[in-house]
Amino acid sequence: MTKNQHLTGYYYFTQHFLAKPFARFQAGGGNLPGFGDLTDERIQQLNISHTWTIGSTAVNEARFTFFREGQGTFLHPQSTNLVQNSCTSAVPAGTCFNDQTNTAVGIHPGLGGSREGVPFISVSGGFSFGNNFEGELPQVGNTFQWSDNFSKVIGAHSIKFGGDIRYQKFDQTLYFDISGQQLVFGGGPNDPCLGTIDATSQLCSAVNLFPNYLLGLTDQYGQGSAQSELVRSKSLYLFAQDSWKIKSNLTLNYGLRWELNTPLADAGQKVQTFHPGQVSTIYPCQLSPLSGLYNPGVNDCNNTGVVPTGLVVPGDAGVPKGLTNTYYKSFAPRIGLAWSPNSRDGFLGKLFGGPGRTSIRSGFGIFYNPVEQLVLEQFSAEPPFGGSTFLFNTLFNTPFLGQDGVTQYPNPFNGILNPPRGQPVDWSLFRPILLFGQAPKNLRSQYAEQYNFAVTRELGKDMALTVGYIGRQGHRLLASQDLNPGNPQTCLDLQAISNFYAPAAPGDPANPNENDALSASLACGAFFADTGYTIPAGTIPAGFTVHLPYGSVPSVTGANPSDINIVGLRRYSSPNCEPVTSVGCPPDLIPVFSSIFTQNTIANSSYNAFQASLEKHFLHGLQFQASYTLGKSLDYASTFESLVDPVNPKRNRSLSLFDSRHRFVFSYYWELPVPKYEGFKGKVLDGWAVSGITTFQTGFPIRITSQDDVELQGSFDFETPGQPNIAAPFRSIDPRKLTCAAGTGTDPATCQLINAGFNPEAFTNNTVTPGTIGNAPRTVCCGPGLNNWEFSFQKQIPVSERVRFEFHGELFNAFNHAQFFQPDGNRSEAVLLTLGGNRRRFRRRGLERAAPSQVRKKPNHSVEFRRSLLADTDRREQTCQG
C-alpha cells in the first residue's frame, strides 16, 4: 500500500474424500466386511493482515481470519436401508425387527432408508457386524477471528499489547446409535449352559455365546436418537507484556493475559441439564395415549410419579442458553528470564565457557483451555429432544420386550423430535432417562501452571548441549462423573433377603423359610441398578435392614408394616417416590432416571520431566539432533471421556494414558563424503545424502478396568468405574510370544496358549467384595514400546547452473518392526447372577491381547455406553501474544 503499510492475503483450500472398508470409530464398528463409512470434507481458510510501521519504534498488526470446516458427509454408512429391510427373505415379510401386532416393541427409528441400516450386533469373543453404533455426524463449522497487536520500543523496554475476538458457529446433526445395538456377552437369566454347573463354585463348565445369539437372547440393547445442534460461542482475549533488557546479557519478560470464553450454547435450545429438585416449566409433563400409564381422568404425571424432576432446559429458571454461567476470572500471568553469564576466568569461566557460550532460561505461566465444542455433543439428542435407551435381557427381534415376554419398555424413537416450547411432553415414554450430558451451574475454566528451567552450553563452534526441567500442574480439568450411580448397599440388602428365602443348596438341609417366588423377585446383583422392587408387607426378616436410596426414611428394619416400592436403586431413580408409602412411585416399576453423566472440571494432573538434547549444526556435510526425555505424568482423567469414581474421584489418580517414561529421538542429515568426479561419472556418484529419524519410546500405561459391575453402580459411559483386585505382580509379556492363559496351567504343552500383553493372572474380580471397587490402580505400566527407524536417501543431479533433478527414496519402519496397540486391560471375569435365589456364575474373561497397529482389537465384550466424539478439536497453544 505504502512504504509503511502492507496488506497481505492468504487463501487455503482442500477437498478430501475417504471411503473406509471398516467403520472403526471408538471401536463402534463391526469386524465383518460390508459396513464401512464415507467421509467427504472441504477445508478452507482466509487470512487478511495489515501491518503499519509507525515511526522507527512502533508497529501495529491487524488480522482477520476466516476458517471453515465443512463435512457434509462424515462417517456416513456405506450400507443404508430401513431397519425392517435388514433381514433375508427367510424372515416373513413385515416381521424383521418388528411385531405386526405391537410395533412399539420393534426398532423404528423413523429416519428413512438413507440414514438407517442393519443394527450393530456383537457376540463377545466372536463376530460383530452392522452399522457403526457411534453413528454419523454431518457438520459445518465457521470461525471468525479479529485481532490487533501494537508493539513499541521505549528504551530498554519492548512493550506489546493487543486483543483477539472470536466468534464460532458449528452446525451439526448427530445420528447416534439410531438403528440400535445388540450385545451378547453372557450372564443373562436364560443363558443355556452347554456343560455342567459345579455344585461348589456354581461355574458352568462350558459356555458358548453363539446359542444365545441364535436363540435371540440379547444381553443388552441400546438405541439412540438423531438431533441437530447449532453451537455458538464467543471469545475475547486481551494481553499486555514487556520485554525488559536489564543488561546486555539479562532479559526479563513479564505479562498478563485475560481470557473470556462464553459457554457453548445451542441456538436452537435443544439441550438439557440436571438441577435436582427443579421441575421444567418449558416442557411440563402430560401423559399421552402412547403411555402404558395413560388413563384419562384418573392418572396423570404427578400421581404416577413420572415427572422428571431435575431435568431442565434453557429458559427454565436459572438455566441460561449455555447451561452454565460465564466465568470471568481467567487471568493468566507470565514471567520469563534469560541470562547469559559473562564469566571469563576461574571455575565459572570454565563452567560457562566464557561470554556468550552459555544461556540460562526459566519461566512460569498460567494457561487456560476453553471447553471444546465436541463436549456439547454429549448433550445432543437427549429427552425431550431424543433418547438414549439401554435395556438388559431383551429379545433380539423385539428388543423393547423383555425375555420374560411380559415386560415392555417405552419406545420413544420416531424421527427427529422437535417438541414446541411451552407445550406438554409425555416424559413417561423416555424412561429410564439416561443423560450423557449434564453441566454444572458454574463451570470454571480449565487451566495449567507451567514452569521450566533450561541451560544451553555451546560445545565447539557447531554443537550445543541443552539440559532442563519442565513441569506442569493441571487444575479443574474436565472428566465424566455419574451423578446417579446405583446404591450398592440397597442391592446387597435386597440380595440378603433373597438368600434368606432361597432354596437350600444341593446336599444341604431344606430351608424352612424357602419362598422361591419371593427370593426371585428380590434378587439383586450386577446391572440391577435400574430394576424396580416391591417388598411385600412383613417380608423383611427380623434383624434385616433395607437401606433406601431415596425418600424421607433412610432405612427400614424388619418386619416392615407395609409394602415398600423401590423403583430403581439410584439416588434420582424416581425423584418423586416415597418407597415406604408408594406415593409418587411409578406403578409399572420403570424408573424415571438411569445414569446422569456430567462433564465437570473436577480433575487435576501433574507432569514433571528432565530433558536433554545435543544438536550439531550443519557443517562438513553433517547435522544431527539427539533428544532424550525422562518424564512422568499423573492425572485423574486423561480426557473428559474418562469416568471417575462417582464417590471418590481422587481414587482415579494414576499414570496418564499418554505417559511415556523414556523417549529418545535421533534425527540426522549426512552428505556422503564421496570424491568429486567430473562428467557423467560425477552425475552418477556425486550428490548423495542420507537422512533419518530413529525413535525409541517406552510403552504407554494400560487402562485396567472391569465391566462386570461388581461395584453395583450400573455406570457405563465411555468406560466404567469398576476395577479388579491385584492378584499378582504386573509383568509385561512380549506379544509376539505365546503364554499360558490364566487357570490353564503353566506347561505350554498342555495349557491354553494365548498371545498376551501382560500376565493374565495379575488382576481378578473373584476377590472383589460385591458393592465395592477393586484395589487395582486405574493404569499400570506399561504396554509395548516403540522402536522405529525411518530412512531417506537423496540424490541431486545438476543439469545446468539453474536446473537440477532431485531423486528421493524413503523407508518407513525400515526394519518392519511390529508396532503394537495397547493390550486390553478389561478384566471382566464373572458376573454374579440371581436366578430364583440360586446364584449362577458364568465365566467371562477380558483380553490381555496386544494387537498389531494394522488391526485394532476390540475387548472380548464391550458393555460400554458411548457417545460419539466426531467433531475435530481446537487445541491451541496459548501465549501472551495470542
Salt bridges, closest charged atoms under 4 A:
ASP37 OD2 - LYS20 NZ 3.73
GLU41 OE2 - HIS16 ND1 2.92
GLU136 OE1 - HIS76 ND1 2.84
GLU136 OE1 - ARG115 NH1 2.79
ASP164 OD2 - ARG166 NH2 2.92
ASP171 OD1 - ARG232 NH1 2.80
ASP242 OD2 - HIS157 ND1 2.68
GLU259 OE2 - ARG257 NE 2.74
GLU372 OE2 - ARG875 NH1 3.11
GLU382 OE2 - ARG867 NH2 2.45
GLU449 OE1 - HIS475 NE2 3.13
GLU458 OE2 - ARG357 NE 3.03
ASP462 OD2 - LYS616 NZ 2.89
ASP482 OD2 - ARG570 NH1 3.81
ASP493 OD2 - HIS547 ND1 2.77
ASP530 OD1 - ARG570 NE 2.74
ASP588 OD2 - ARG431 NH2 2.71
ASP635 OD1 - ARG778 NH2 2.39
ASP645 OD2 - ARG651 NE 2.98
ASP659 OD2 - ARG661 NH2 3.65
ASP708 OD1 - ARG844 NH2 3.06
GLU719 OE1 - ARG703 NE 3.20
ASP734 OD1 - ARG736 NH1 3.15
GLU761 OE2 - ARG731 NH2 3.93
GLU806 OE2 - ARG804 NH2 3.23
GLU806 OE1 - HIS808 NE2 3.26
GLU829 OE2 - ARG827 NH2 3.27
GLU829 OE2 - ARG845 NH1 3.02
GLU848 OE2 - ARG827 NH1 2.23
GLU864 OE1 - ARG866 NH2 2.25
ASP874 OD2 - ARG876 NE 3.40
